[in-house]
Amino acid sequence: SDGRNDAAKAFDLISSTVKKGCCSHPACAGNNQHICGRRR
């Protein structure tokens, strides 16, 4: 099997967690614009 699929799933899981938590804090969101987007 291809390990990249597992890595992608893990990244998606982390990203969704970060979006819900970190991205609601402006300072954290600013440090993670690649995940949170550049909204303010």
mmCIF entry with sequence, helices, sheets and N, C-alpha, C, O atoms, coordinates in Angstrom:
data_MODEL
# 
_entry.id   MODEL 
# 
_entity.id                         1 
_entity.type                       polymer 
_entity.pdbx_number_of_molecules   1 
# 
_entity_poly.entity_id                      1 
_entity_poly.type                           'polypeptide(L)' 
_entity_poly.nstd_linkage                   no 
_entity_poly.nstd_monomer                   no 
_entity_poly.pdbx_seq_one_letter_code       SDGRNDAAKAFDLISSTVKKGCCSHPACAGNNQHICGRRR 
_entity_poly.pdbx_seq_one_letter_code_can   SDGRNDAAKAFDLISSTVKKGCCSHPACAGNNQHICGRRR 
_entity_poly.pdbx_strand_id                 A 
# 
loop_
_entity_poly_seq.entity_id 
_entity_poly_seq.num 
_entity_poly_seq.mon_id 
_entity_poly_seq.hetero 
1 1  SER n 
1 2  ASP n 
1 3  GLY n 
1 4  ARG n 
1 5  ASN n 
1 6  ASP n 
1 7  ALA n 
1 8  ALA n 
1 9  LYS n 
1 10 ALA n 
1 11 PHE n 
1 12 ASP n 
1 13 LEU n 
1 14 ILE n 
1 15 SER n 
1 16 SER n 
1 17 THR n 
1 18 VAL n 
1 19 LYS n 
1 20 LYS n 
1 21 GLY n 
1 22 CYS n 
1 23 CYS n 
1 24 SER n 
1 25 HIS n 
1 26 PRO n 
1 27 ALA n 
1 28 CYS n 
1 29 ALA n 
1 30 GLY n 
1 31 ASN n 
1 32 ASN n 
1 33 GLN n 
1 34 HIS n 
1 35 ILE n 
1 36 CYS n 
1 37 GLY n 
1 38 ARG n 
1 39 ARG n 
1 40 ARG n 
# 
_struct_asym.id          A 
_struct_asym.entity_id   1 
# 
loop_
_struct_conf.conf_type_id 
_struct_conf.id 
_struct_conf.pdbx_PDB_helix_id 
_struct_conf.beg_label_comp_id 
_struct_conf.beg_label_asym_id 
_struct_conf.beg_label_seq_id 
_struct_conf.pdbx_beg_PDB_ins_code 
_struct_conf.end_label_comp_id 
_struct_conf.end_label_asym_id 
_struct_conf.end_label_seq_id 
_struct_conf.pdbx_end_PDB_ins_code 
_struct_conf.beg_auth_comp_id 
_struct_conf.beg_auth_asym_id 
_struct_conf.beg_auth_seq_id 
_struct_conf.end_auth_comp_id 
_struct_conf.end_auth_asym_id 
_struct_conf.end_auth_seq_id 
_struct_conf.pdbx_PDB_helix_class 
_struct_conf.details 
_struct_conf.pdbx_PDB_helix_length 
HELX_P HELX_P1 AA1 GLY A 3  ? LYS A 20 ? GLY A 3  LYS A 20 1 ? 18 
HELX_P HELX_P2 AA2 CYS A 22 ? SER A 24 ? CYS A 22 SER A 24 5 ? 3  
HELX_P HELX_P3 AA3 PRO A 26 ? ASN A 31 ? PRO A 26 ASN A 31 1 ? 6  
HELX_P HELX_P4 AA4 GLN A 33 ? CYS A 36 ? GLN A 33 CYS A 36 1 ? 4  
# 
_struct_conf_type.id          HELX_P 
_struct_conf_type.criteria    ? 
_struct_conf_type.reference   ? 
# 
loop_
_atom_site.group_PDB 
_atom_site.id 
_atom_site.type_symbol 
_atom_site.label_atom_id 
_atom_site.label_alt_id 
_atom_site.label_comp_id 
_atom_site.label_asym_id 
_atom_site.label_entity_id 
_atom_site.label_seq_id 
_atom_site.pdbx_PDB_ins_code 
_atom_site.Cartn_x 
_atom_site.Cartn_y 
_atom_site.Cartn_z 
_atom_site.occupancy 
_atom_site.B_iso_or_equiv 
_atom_site.pdbx_formal_charge 
_atom_site.auth_seq_id 
_atom_site.auth_comp_id 
_atom_site.auth_asym_id 
_atom_site.auth_atom_id 
_atom_site.pdbx_PDB_model_num 
ATOM 1   N N  . SER A 1 1  ? 0.844   -1.202 0.000  1.00 0.00 ? 1  SER A N  1 
ATOM 2   C CA . SER A 1 1  ? 0.000   0.000  0.000  1.00 0.00 ? 1  SER A CA 1 
ATOM 3   C C  . SER A 1 1  ? 0.876   1.248  0.000  1.00 0.00 ? 1  SER A C  1 
ATOM 4   O O  . SER A 1 1  ? 2.065   1.180  0.312  1.00 0.00 ? 1  SER A O  1 
ATOM 5   N N  . ASP A 1 2  ? 0.300   2.352  -0.341 1.00 0.00 ? 2  ASP A N  1 
ATOM 6   C CA . ASP A 1 2  ? 1.044   3.606  -0.473 1.00 0.00 ? 2  ASP A CA 1 
ATOM 7   C C  . ASP A 1 2  ? 0.991   4.387  0.837  1.00 0.00 ? 2  ASP A C  1 
ATOM 8   O O  . ASP A 1 2  ? -0.088  4.755  1.303  1.00 0.00 ? 2  ASP A O  1 
ATOM 9   N N  . GLY A 1 3  ? 2.149   4.637  1.423  1.00 0.00 ? 3  GLY A N  1 
ATOM 10  C CA . GLY A 1 3  ? 2.223   5.349  2.698  1.00 0.00 ? 3  GLY A CA 1 
ATOM 11  C C  . GLY A 1 3  ? 1.723   6.774  2.600  1.00 0.00 ? 3  GLY A C  1 
ATOM 12  O O  . GLY A 1 3  ? 1.339   7.365  3.609  1.00 0.00 ? 3  GLY A O  1 
ATOM 13  N N  . ARG A 1 4  ? 1.721   7.338  1.398  1.00 0.00 ? 4  ARG A N  1 
ATOM 14  C CA . ARG A 1 4  ? 1.285   8.725  1.262  1.00 0.00 ? 4  ARG A CA 1 
ATOM 15  C C  . ARG A 1 4  ? -0.187  8.893  1.622  1.00 0.00 ? 4  ARG A C  1 
ATOM 16  O O  . ARG A 1 4  ? -0.586  9.949  2.115  1.00 0.00 ? 4  ARG A O  1 
ATOM 17  N N  . ASN A 1 5  ? -0.991  7.875  1.385  1.00 0.00 ? 5  ASN A N  1 
ATOM 18  C CA . ASN A 1 5  ? -2.401  7.976  1.742  1.00 0.00 ? 5  ASN A CA 1 
ATOM 19  C C  . ASN A 1 5  ? -2.569  8.116  3.252  1.00 0.00 ? 5  ASN A C  1 
ATOM 20  O O  . ASN A 1 5  ? -3.375  8.924  3.715  1.00 0.00 ? 5  ASN A O  1 
ATOM 21  N N  . ASP A 1 6  ? -1.815  7.338  4.020  1.00 0.00 ? 6  ASP A N  1 
ATOM 22  C CA . ASP A 1 6  ? -1.889  7.438  5.477  1.00 0.00 ? 6  ASP A CA 1 
ATOM 23  C C  . ASP A 1 6  ? -1.422  8.806  5.945  1.00 0.00 ? 6  ASP A C  1 
ATOM 24  O O  . ASP A 1 6  ? -2.022  9.400  6.841  1.00 0.00 ? 6  ASP A O  1 
ATOM 25  N N  . ALA A 1 7  ? -0.350  9.307  5.340  1.00 0.00 ? 7  ALA A N  1 
ATOM 26  C CA . ALA A 1 7  ? 0.158   10.623 5.709  1.00 0.00 ? 7  ALA A CA 1 
ATOM 27  C C  . ALA A 1 7  ? -0.863  11.705 5.404  1.00 0.00 ? 7  ALA A C  1 
ATOM 28  O O  . ALA A 1 7  ? -1.049  12.636 6.187  1.00 0.00 ? 7  ALA A O  1 
ATOM 29  N N  . ALA A 1 8  ? -1.520  11.576 4.267  1.00 0.00 ? 8  ALA A N  1 
ATOM 30  C CA . ALA A 1 8  ? -2.530  12.561 3.886  1.00 0.00 ? 8  ALA A CA 1 
ATOM 31  C C  . ALA A 1 8  ? -3.707  12.541 4.862  1.00 0.00 ? 8  ALA A C  1 
ATOM 32  O O  . ALA A 1 8  ? -4.226  13.591 5.240  1.00 0.00 ? 8  ALA A O  1 
ATOM 33  N N  . LYS A 1 9  ? -4.118  11.349 5.264  1.00 0.00 ? 9  LYS A N  1 
ATOM 34  C CA . LYS A 1 9  ? -5.209  11.240 6.231  1.00 0.00 ? 9  LYS A CA 1 
ATOM 35  C C  . LYS A 1 9  ? -4.815  11.877 7.557  1.00 0.00 ? 9  LYS A C  1 
ATOM 36  O O  . LYS A 1 9  ? -5.613  12.593 8.162  1.00 0.00 ? 9  LYS A O  1 
ATOM 37  N N  . ALA A 1 10 ? -3.595  11.625 8.011  1.00 0.00 ? 10 ALA A N  1 
ATOM 38  C CA . ALA A 1 10 ? -3.120  12.206 9.261  1.00 0.00 ? 10 ALA A CA 1 
ATOM 39  C C  . ALA A 1 10 ? -3.069  13.725 9.150  1.00 0.00 ? 10 ALA A C  1 
ATOM 40  O O  . ALA A 1 10 ? -3.456  14.435 10.078 1.00 0.00 ? 10 ALA A O  1 
ATOM 41  N N  . PHE A 1 11 ? -2.587  14.220 8.007  1.00 0.00 ? 11 PHE A N  1 
ATOM 42  C CA . PHE A 1 11 ? -2.510  15.665 7.820  1.00 0.00 ? 11 PHE A CA 1 
ATOM 43  C C  . PHE A 1 11 ? -3.891  16.292 7.823  1.00 0.00 ? 11 PHE A C  1 
ATOM 44  O O  . PHE A 1 11 ? -4.088  17.357 8.409  1.00 0.00 ? 11 PHE A O  1 
ATOM 45  N N  . ASP A 1 12 ? -4.851  15.646 7.175  1.00 0.00 ? 12 ASP A N  1 
ATOM 46  C CA . ASP A 1 12 ? -6.227  16.153 7.156  1.00 0.00 ? 12 ASP A CA 1 
ATOM 47  C C  . ASP A 1 12 ? -6.804  16.200 8.571  1.00 0.00 ? 12 ASP A C  1 
ATOM 48  O O  . ASP A 1 12 ? -7.507  17.145 8.931  1.00 0.00 ? 12 ASP A O  1 
ATOM 49  N N  . LEU A 1 13 ? -6.506  15.185 9.360  1.00 0.00 ? 13 LEU A N  1 
ATOM 50  C CA . LEU A 1 13 ? -7.003  15.122 10.725 1.00 0.00 ? 13 LEU A CA 1 
ATOM 51  C C  . LEU A 1 13 ? -6.418  16.258 11.552 1.00 0.00 ? 13 LEU A C  1 
ATOM 52  O O  . LEU A 1 13 ? -7.138  16.928 12.292 1.00 0.00 ? 13 LEU A O  1 
ATOM 53  N N  . ILE A 1 14 ? -5.111  16.474 11.426 1.00 0.00 ? 14 ILE A N  1 
ATOM 54  C CA . ILE A 1 14 ? -4.448  17.564 12.135 1.00 0.00 ? 14 ILE A CA 1 
ATOM 55  C C  . ILE A 1 14 ? -4.998  18.905 11.660 1.00 0.00 ? 14 ILE A C  1 
ATOM 56  O O  . ILE A 1 14 ? -5.290  19.786 12.469 1.00 0.00 ? 14 ILE A O  1 
ATOM 57  N N  . SER A 1 15 ? -5.135  19.052 10.358 1.00 0.00 ? 15 SER A N  1 
ATOM 58  C CA . SER A 1 15 ? -5.608  20.317 9.804  1.00 0.00 ? 15 SER A CA 1 
ATOM 59  C C  . SER A 1 15 ? -7.000  20.665 10.306 1.00 0.00 ? 15 SER A C  1 
ATOM 60  O O  . SER A 1 15 ? -7.264  21.820 10.641 1.00 0.00 ? 15 SER A O  1 
ATOM 61  N N  . SER A 1 16 ? -7.890  19.691 10.363 1.00 0.00 ? 16 SER A N  1 
ATOM 62  C CA . SER A 1 16 ? -9.253  19.967 10.824 1.00 0.00 ? 16 SER A CA 1 
ATOM 63  C C  . SER A 1 16 ? -9.256  20.348 12.297 1.00 0.00 ? 16 SER A C  1 
ATOM 64  O O  . SER A 1 16 ? -10.053 21.185 12.722 1.00 0.00 ? 16 SER A O  1 
ATOM 65  N N  . THR A 1 17 ? -8.374  19.741 13.074 1.00 0.00 ? 17 THR A N  1 
ATOM 66  C CA . THR A 1 17 ? -8.258  20.093 14.490 1.00 0.00 ? 17 THR A CA 1 
ATOM 67  C C  . THR A 1 17 ? -7.735  21.512 14.640 1.00 0.00 ? 17 THR A C  1 
ATOM 68  O O  . THR A 1 17 ? -8.248  22.290 15.444 1.00 0.00 ? 17 THR A O  1 
ATOM 69  N N  . VAL A 1 18 ? -6.724  21.842 13.871 1.00 0.00 ? 18 VAL A N  1 
ATOM 70  C CA . VAL A 1 18 ? -6.141  23.183 13.924 1.00 0.00 ? 18 VAL A CA 1 
ATOM 71  C C  . VAL A 1 18 ? -7.166  24.220 13.486 1.00 0.00 ? 18 VAL A C  1 
ATOM 72  O O  . VAL A 1 18 ? -7.271  25.285 14.095 1.00 0.00 ? 18 VAL A O  1 
ATOM 73  N N  . LYS A 1 19 ? -7.921  23.917 12.435 1.00 0.00 ? 19 LYS A N  1 
ATOM 74  C CA . LYS A 1 19 ? -8.934  24.856 11.952 1.00 0.00 ? 19 LYS A CA 1 
ATOM 75  C C  . LYS A 1 19 ? -9.944  25.180 13.034 1.00 0.00 ? 19 LYS A C  1 
ATOM 76  O O  . LYS A 1 19 ? -10.350 26.333 13.177 1.00 0.00 ? 19 LYS A O  1 
ATOM 77  N N  . LYS A 1 20 ? -10.354 24.179 13.796 1.00 0.00 ? 20 LYS A N  1 
ATOM 78  C CA . LYS A 1 20 ? -11.378 24.387 14.821 1.00 0.00 ? 20 LYS A CA 1 
ATOM 79  C C  . LYS A 1 20 ? -10.828 25.133 16.022 1.00 0.00 ? 20 LYS A C  1 
ATOM 80  O O  . LYS A 1 20 ? -11.525 25.963 16.604 1.00 0.00 ? 20 LYS A O  1 
ATOM 81  N N  . GLY A 1 21 ? -9.572  24.849 16.408 1.00 0.00 ? 21 GLY A N  1 
ATOM 82  C CA . GLY A 1 21 ? -9.009  25.433 17.614 1.00 0.00 ? 21 GLY A CA 1 
ATOM 83  C C  . GLY A 1 21 ? -8.155  26.647 17.311 1.00 0.00 ? 21 GLY A C  1 
ATOM 84  O O  . GLY A 1 21 ? -8.521  27.779 17.628 1.00 0.00 ? 21 GLY A O  1 
ATOM 85  N N  . CYS A 1 22 ? -7.006  26.395 16.688 1.00 0.00 ? 22 CYS A N  1 
ATOM 86  C CA . CYS A 1 22 ? -6.014  27.442 16.458 1.00 0.00 ? 22 CYS A CA 1 
ATOM 87  C C  . CYS A 1 22 ? -6.573  28.597 15.659 1.00 0.00 ? 22 CYS A C  1 
ATOM 88  O O  . CYS A 1 22 ? -6.316  29.757 15.980 1.00 0.00 ? 22 CYS A O  1 
ATOM 89  N N  . CYS A 1 23 ? -7.338  28.294 14.617 1.00 0.00 ? 23 CYS A N  1 
ATOM 90  C CA . CYS A 1 23 ? -7.761  29.335 13.692 1.00 0.00 ? 23 CYS A CA 1 
ATOM 91  C C  . CYS A 1 23 ? -8.766  30.302 14.307 1.00 0.00 ? 23 CYS A C  1 
ATOM 92  O O  . CYS A 1 23 ? -9.058  31.345 13.723 1.00 0.00 ? 23 CYS A O  1 
ATOM 93  N N  . SER A 1 24 ? -9.295  29.965 15.474 1.00 0.00 ? 24 SER A N  1 
ATOM 94  C CA . SER A 1 24 ? -10.195 30.894 16.157 1.00 0.00 ? 24 SER A CA 1 
ATOM 95  C C  . SER A 1 24 ? -9.418  31.907 16.986 1.00 0.00 ? 24 SER A C  1 
ATOM 96  O O  . SER A 1 24 ? -9.997  32.849 17.527 1.00 0.00 ? 24 SER A O  1 
ATOM 97  N N  . HIS A 1 25 ? -8.100  31.711 17.085 1.00 0.00 ? 25 HIS A N  1 
ATOM 98  C CA . HIS A 1 25 ? -7.228  32.650 17.797 1.00 0.00 ? 25 HIS A CA 1 
ATOM 99  C C  . HIS A 1 25 ? -6.400  33.411 16.774 1.00 0.00 ? 25 HIS A C  1 
ATOM 100 O O  . HIS A 1 25 ? -5.591  32.804 16.072 1.00 0.00 ? 25 HIS A O  1 
ATOM 101 N N  . PRO A 1 26 ? -6.581  34.734 16.669 1.00 0.00 ? 26 PRO A N  1 
ATOM 102 C CA . PRO A 1 26 ? -5.911  35.514 15.614 1.00 0.00 ? 26 PRO A CA 1 
ATOM 103 C C  . PRO A 1 26 ? -4.408  35.307 15.559 1.00 0.00 ? 26 PRO A C  1 
ATOM 104 O O  . PRO A 1 26 ? -3.850  35.197 14.467 1.00 0.00 ? 26 PRO A O  1 
ATOM 105 N N  . ALA A 1 27 ? -3.736  35.250 16.700 1.00 0.00 ? 27 ALA A N  1 
ATOM 106 C CA . ALA A 1 27 ? -2.286  35.089 16.693 1.00 0.00 ? 27 ALA A CA 1 
ATOM 107 C C  . ALA A 1 27 ? -1.880  33.737 16.121 1.00 0.00 ? 27 ALA A C  1 
ATOM 108 O O  . ALA A 1 27 ? -0.939  33.636 15.334 1.00 0.00 ? 27 ALA A O  1 
ATOM 109 N N  . CYS A 1 28 ? -2.607  32.696 16.532 1.00 0.00 ? 28 CYS A N  1 
ATOM 110 C CA . CYS A 1 28 ? -2.299  31.354 16.050 1.00 0.00 ? 28 CYS A CA 1 
ATOM 111 C C  . CYS A 1 28 ? -2.656  31.225 14.573 1.00 0.00 ? 28 CYS A C  1 
ATOM 112 O O  . CYS A 1 28 ? -1.897  30.651 13.792 1.00 0.00 ? 28 CYS A O  1 
ATOM 113 N N  . ALA A 1 29 ? -3.813  31.761 14.195 1.00 0.00 ? 29 ALA A N  1 
ATOM 114 C CA . ALA A 1 29 ? -4.228  31.724 12.796 1.00 0.00 ? 29 ALA A CA 1 
ATOM 115 C C  . ALA A 1 29 ? -3.211  32.442 11.911 1.00 0.00 ? 29 ALA A C  1 
ATOM 116 O O  . ALA A 1 29 ? -2.910  31.996 10.804 1.00 0.00 ? 29 ALA A O  1 
ATOM 117 N N  . GLY A 1 30 ? -2.690  33.556 12.413 1.00 0.00 ? 30 GLY A N  1 
ATOM 118 C CA . GLY A 1 30 ? -1.701  34.308 11.647 1.00 0.00 ? 30 GLY A CA 1 
ATOM 119 C C  . GLY A 1 30 ? -0.438  33.509 11.393 1.00 0.00 ? 30 GLY A C  1 
ATOM 120 O O  . GLY A 1 30 ? 0.221   33.682 10.368 1.00 0.00 ? 30 GLY A O  1 
ATOM 121 N N  . ASN A 1 31 ? -0.102  32.628 12.334 1.00 0.00 ? 31 ASN A N  1 
ATOM 122 C CA . ASN A 1 31 ? 1.074   31.781 12.183 1.00 0.00 ? 31 ASN A CA 1 
ATOM 123 C C  . ASN A 1 31 ? 0.798   30.541 11.345 1.00 0.00 ? 31 ASN A C  1 
ATOM 124 O O  . ASN A 1 31 ? 1.723   29.806 10.997 1.00 0.00 ? 31 ASN A O  1 
ATOM 125 N N  . ASN A 1 32 ? -0.460  30.307 11.020 1.00 0.00 ? 32 ASN A N  1 
ATOM 126 C CA . ASN A 1 32 ? -0.846  29.109 10.269 1.00 0.00 ? 32 ASN A CA 1 
ATOM 127 C C  . ASN A 1 32 ? -1.752  29.467 9.098  1.00 0.00 ? 32 ASN A C  1 
ATOM 128 O O  . ASN A 1 32 ? -2.757  28.799 8.857  1.00 0.00 ? 32 ASN A O  1 
ATOM 129 N N  . GLN A 1 33 ? -1.391  30.527 8.370  1.00 0.00 ? 33 GLN A N  1 
ATOM 130 C CA . GLN A 1 33 ? -2.237  31.002 7.278  1.00 0.00 ? 33 GLN A CA 1 
ATOM 131 C C  . GLN A 1 33 ? -2.412  29.955 6.190  1.00 0.00 ? 33 GLN A C  1 
ATOM 132 O O  . GLN A 1 33 ? -3.430  29.945 5.499  1.00 0.00 ? 33 GLN A O  1 
ATOM 133 N N  . HIS A 1 34 ? -1.427  29.069 6.031  1.00 0.00 ? 34 HIS A N  1 
ATOM 134 C CA . HIS A 1 34 ? -1.530  28.025 5.016  1.00 0.00 ? 34 HIS A CA 1 
ATOM 135 C C  . HIS A 1 34 ? -2.627  27.031 5.350  1.00 0.00 ? 34 HIS A C  1 
ATOM 136 O O  . HIS A 1 34 ? -3.140  26.347 4.465  1.00 0.00 ? 34 HIS A O  1 
ATOM 137 N N  . ILE A 1 35 ? -2.993  26.948 6.637  1.00 0.00 ? 35 ILE A N  1 
ATOM 138 C CA . ILE A 1 35 ? -4.069  26.052 7.062  1.00 0.00 ? 35 ILE A CA 1 
ATOM 139 C C  . ILE A 1 35 ? -5.365  26.837 7.230  1.00 0.00 ? 35 ILE A C  1 
ATOM 140 O O  . ILE A 1 35 ? -6.430  26.407 6.788  1.00 0.00 ? 35 ILE A O  1 
ATOM 141 N N  . CYS A 1 36 ? -5.256  27.990 7.872  1.00 0.00 ? 36 CYS A N  1 
ATOM 142 C CA . CYS A 1 36 ? -6.445  28.729 8.269  1.00 0.00 ? 36 CYS A CA 1 
ATOM 143 C C  . CYS A 1 36 ? -6.997  29.608 7.161  1.00 0.00 ? 36 CYS A C  1 
ATOM 144 O O  . CYS A 1 36 ? -8.161  30.006 7.205  1.00 0.00 ? 36 CYS A O  1 
ATOM 145 N N  . GLY A 1 37 ? -6.178  29.912 6.173  1.00 0.00 ? 37 GLY A N  1 
ATOM 146 C CA . GLY A 1 37 ? -6.577  30.898 5.188  1.00 0.00 ? 37 GLY A CA 1 
ATOM 147 C C  . GLY A 1 37 ? -6.201  32.285 5.678  1.00 0.00 ? 37 GLY A C  1 
ATOM 148 O O  . GLY A 1 37 ? -5.740  32.437 6.809  1.00 0.00 ? 37 GLY A O  1 
ATOM 149 N N  . ARG A 1 38 ? -6.390  33.286 4.852  1.00 0.00 ? 38 ARG A N  1 
ATOM 150 C CA . ARG A 1 38 ? -5.937  34.625 5.215  1.00 0.00 ? 38 ARG A CA 1 
ATOM 151 C C  . ARG A 1 38 ? -7.070  35.532 5.617  1.00 0.00 ? 38 ARG A C  1 
ATOM 152 O O  . ARG A 1 38 ? -6.952  36.756 5.554  1.00 0.00 ? 38 ARG A O  1 
ATOM 153 N N  . ARG A 1 39 ? -8.172  34.932 6.031  1.00 0.00 ? 39 ARG A N  1 
ATOM 154 C CA . ARG A 1 39 ? -9.304  35.727 6.529  1.00 0.00 ? 39 ARG A CA 1 
ATOM 155 C C  . ARG A 1 39 ? -8.932  36.391 7.837  1.00 0.00 ? 39 ARG A C  1 
ATOM 156 O O  . ARG A 1 39 ? -8.053  35.912 8.553  1.00 0.00 ? 39 ARG A O  1 
ATOM 157 N N  . ARG A 1 40 ? -9.600  37.501 8.156  1.00 0.00 ? 40 ARG A N  1 
ATOM 158 C CA . ARG A 1 40 ? -9.407  38.118 9.468  1.00 0.00 ? 40 ARG A CA 1 
ATOM 159 C C  . ARG A 1 40 ? -10.749 38.298 10.146 1.00 0.00 ? 40 ARG A C  1 
ATOM 160 O O  . ARG A 1 40 ? -10.811 38.803 11.266 1.00 0.00 ? 40 ARG A O  1 
# 
